């Protein structure tokens, strides 16, 4: 039963993809659309396969490094800050308006300023990813930490538990579903931030390659890079979901 | 010097609400002797939960003092005293992310009780309620009655002298509730804990306790104490005896009068 469901989960979106690709291919061929406007899926695949080693691989590694470093640093900081805010109401009152502000701030607009401080290396982009990831993880975790059944807190009070004990035994595990929502969104935000930062100013990375290939009207390669970025986002999301299912085993 | 295990003196609890202060309970005075089984019964809103939550140290009285084994507390129950209490909630209140065993270990962890002796206490309690083979299950995998049994023994793993029970079987159906009442009585006979039990079910109160404290609303207070002179061990068959029904009528009338008062 379970196996059949998971095959369905993989098969259904795959069918959509195949239908979409064949449809696009047919439309492009039928209306004779120029490759400068929209390259055919088959052309994207064949050109990218040929050029992958020389023109894409090293940039993919750079972008992955930025996303993963930023994600791994940003997620725990976001959870930790949310924990602090949830346990000290005065901090929450003082900071929560700014958290929402930070969620909506596109940090790529600050990339040129960061460059003045940190130079042109990867660190600028990693910083942009971290700053974009922290607030969204924080916002979701915070709503989880604040959303505890009162009767569970009463239980801990009846045992004379300390604040730390209550947080570890009740508040944190209770909030895990929302924390994971935050982490999943954090993965998406990390990907967007990394590529945007590469747009704003970088000589390497997939974001930079999209601009570079576009300027030479290498539309197949440009679209190829866009698809690879989408694939990174999906993979990060699914990996997090997998970890979530392994950890939250009590909810079935 | 009284020989009460638990004593409440002039206890009052006031909540601050939007419409000003609201007196939840006032002028609460009673004592419970060691090994006694006392029930508080009354309509909803009479503050019976407030009283037991103050006894458990979950909330602090606004006025008055609580005396445990001769020690007076006016400003809430400290942690050292909570070590002697076991609180049982209306819902089973198990933590869904822990297995049954982990749930039972919770009080031991909080009170820093380590060692073989305490693990054995978990095993024997599980055996007592026939749930040994469910130790590694998660709470959602158990039936309502089983969950509530675990909720009861969780309050006993640290071997407290006093059990505070806040409508513990209120969410169960009548058959399950009566069965758990009988199991509770046999646990009480064996362990000789001091028990304060809250319920809105009059016959449950009579079946279990040696004294029933009847409460009223607006403001919440104790209006009458009814001594239950039925032999022990008690059984469900007693519920059809004349004496039992007399008690039931007496207490229901007391509560009924209250309800009339409320209508006026």
Interface residues (C-beta under 8 A of the other chain):
Chain A: X151 X152 X154 X155 X156 X157 X158 X159 X160 X161 X165 X169 X170 X173 X174 X176 X248 X249 X250 X251 X252
Chain B: X53 X56 X57 X58 X78 X79 X82 X83 X85 X87 X89 X90 X91 X93 X95 X96 X97 X106 X107 X109 X110 X111 X138 X139 X140
